[in-house]
Amino acid sequence: MSAIIEVRDVKKTYHRGNQPIPVLDGIQLSIEQGAFEALMGPSGSGKTTLLNLIAGIDRPTSGQVIVGGEDITHFSEGDLATWRARHVGFIFQFYNLLPVLTAFQNVELPLLLTKLGKAERQKRVETALRVVGLEDRMHHYPRELSGGQEQRVAIARAIVTDPTILVADEPTGDLDRKSAEEILKLLSLLNTKFNKTIVMVTHDPAAAQAAKIIRRLDKGRLAEETRPSA
């Protein structure tokens, strides 16, 4: 398979006043279409920074980030926002649902930025909620859902635009073990049945086992790559 994500000699340095704080140091990474990869490492190792660079939320200090054949490194802010809306589905630890909107309305939000008509938007939202097993909860508000159900709504929102890649930052970090296992099974389903490319940051070794490849970062460098045992 061809690489859908290529990170070429990427360095990232932040500044605190005049003091440079290096976070990533020459990252080389190639992720294939249809992969499910977990990024692990101690706090401060650079895993979330790397995820943000892949998702076009942040920019490297040097090097290239290429996703789906497009070098996003030097996109303007406007072009980057348009690109993210079309190509990236985001799954966060704390769901980021709007409490005043129903599950349906939360999932529909990304589609309001497109030119799709109301009927097509409704079809896509219903399909996304059916995929995550919440078709019967589409008119419920977040306060009427469990944490696991809220995360399922967030995943439906992430996939409703049929993005090129899904990026997940600690998607099970705020869930109990049973709910976490259900979310990981759902991510695996999206990967195997729908061929979604997923890059997931996690500190939880049990969560990382859901991925096909585990990459570890340490002090801004990729340290090792392992494959979970079946």
N, C-alpha and C positions, 0 to 999 in steps of 0.2 A: 504493500500500500504506500501511497505517497504521503509525505509529511503535510499536515494541515497547519501546524504551528512550528515555526523555526525561530529560535532565539540565537542570535549570532554575536558572540563576544560582547555580551551586554554588561555594562557597569552602571551602577546607580549610587550616587553620592548625595546625601542631604547635607544641609548646613545648619548649624546652631550658632547664630552669630557669625563669627569669622572661622569657626571651627568646622572643618569637613568631617562628615560621618559616613564612611563607606559602608554600604549595605550589600550590594552585589558586586562581585569581582570577577568579571570575565566569564559569564554564564554561556555555555554552549548547550543547546537543547533542541531536540527534534521530536515532535509528537505526531503520530500517524492519525489519519482519518479513522474514526471509530474507536479510538483509544479511551480508556478510563484510567487516569493516572492520579495518584495521591502525592502531594508534596508534604513532607514531614521535616521536622527539625526543631531545635530548641527555640525559645523565645528570642527574637532578635537575629535569627539565622537568615532572614530575607525571604521566607516563603510567601508571605502575603504581598510583599513588594513585587515579587516575581509574578504572582497571580494578577496583580493590578496592571503590570506592564503588558501581559498577554491580553488582558481584557480592554486595553486602551484607556484605563482610568488614569494611569500615570505614564510618564515618558522616561526612557533611559537617559542617563548622562552621556553615554556613548554606546555604540553597537546598533544592531537592527532587530526589530521584532516584525516577523512576517506571518500573517494569518490568512489562510485561504488564498495564498499567492499575492496578497497585497502587503506592501511594506507600509505599516502604519506609523513608522517612527517619526516621520516629519509631516504628518497630516496637520492641517490647521485645527483649531479647537472645534470649529463648526463641522468640518469634514469628519473629525473623530467622533463627535456626538452622533452624526448621521450613521456612521459606520457601526458604532456600538448598538444603536437601535435596531439595525438590520441583522447584525451578525452575532451578537453576544446575549446569552441568557444568564442573568445573575441570580444566584441563590445565596442568601446571607444567613448568618447565625440567628438573627432576631427578626426574621420574616419581612419586616418593613412593609406590612400591610397598612392601608389607611383605614382606621377604625370606623369612619363614617360611611364607608362603601361596603356593599355586599361582596361575597366571594366572587360572583360573576363580574361585578364592576371592577374589583381589584385586578382580576385576570385580564379584563378588557383594556386596561390603561395603556399598555404598550401599543395596542392596535389603533388607539386614537391619534397616534402620530403618523399613521399610514393613510393611504387614500382608499382603503377598503370601505365598502358600503356597510350599512347597519346589518343587513342580513348575513353577509359574509363574516363580519365580526362575531355575530352571535353564533354562527356555525363553528368558528374556530375556538371560541371560548368554551362552548359546550363539549367540543372534542377534547380540548386540553383538560377540562375538569373530569371528563370520563376516563381519560388515561390515568389520572392520579386517584381515581376511585371516589370522587366527591361530586358526581353529577347531582346527587340528591341533596347536596348542601349549598347549591349555587346561590340561593337567596338568603343565606345566613350571613350575619355580620361576624367579624373576627372574634368579638366577645362571646359569641355563641358556639365557638369551636374550641377543641382542645389544641394544645401546642403542636401535636403531630399533624392535626388537620390544617392548622394555620400554615405549617411548613409545606404541606401538600398544595395548598392554594398558591403559595409563593413559587413552588416548582411549576405549577400550571401557568402562572404568569411568565415564568422564564422560558417556557417552551412554546407559548402561544404564537410567537412570531416565526417559529421554525428556524431558530438561529443556527449559525455555523458551528458554534461551540457553546458549551455550558461551563461556567466557572462557579465553583461552590466554595465559600469561605466558612469553614467550621459549620457545615449544614446541620450537624447533629449536636452541636455544642450546648444547646439550651433545652435538650430533650431528655426524657427518661430513657432507660435502656430499651424498653419495648418499642417506644415510638421511634427511637434512633434506628433500630433494626428494620422497622417498616420503611423508613425513609431511604435507608441504604439499599433495600430490596427494590424500591421504586427507581432509584438512580441506576441500579444494575439493569433493570428492565428497559429503561430509556436507552441505555448503552447497547444492550444485546438485541432488543427487538426493533428499536427505532434508529439504531446506528448513530446515536448522539455521541459526539466527542466531549468527554468530561474531564476537567482538571479541578481537583479538589484539594484544598488545604485542610489538614486536620492534625490535631495533636494526639488523637485517640488511635492507638494501634489497632483496636478492634474495628474501627471505622475504615481504616486504611486497608484492611483485608478485603473490603468490597471491591477495591480497584484491581486492575490487571497488572499494573506496575506501580511500585512505590519508589519515589525518588526522595533522597534525604539531602537537606542542605545544612551546612555548618559554616558559620562565619562567612556567609556570602558566596560560598562555593558549593557546587554539587558534589556530594561526598560519595554516594553509592546509589546503585539501582538494584532493586530486588523484585521478585515476582512472588506474590502470596502463594502459599501452598493451597492446593485444591481442597 
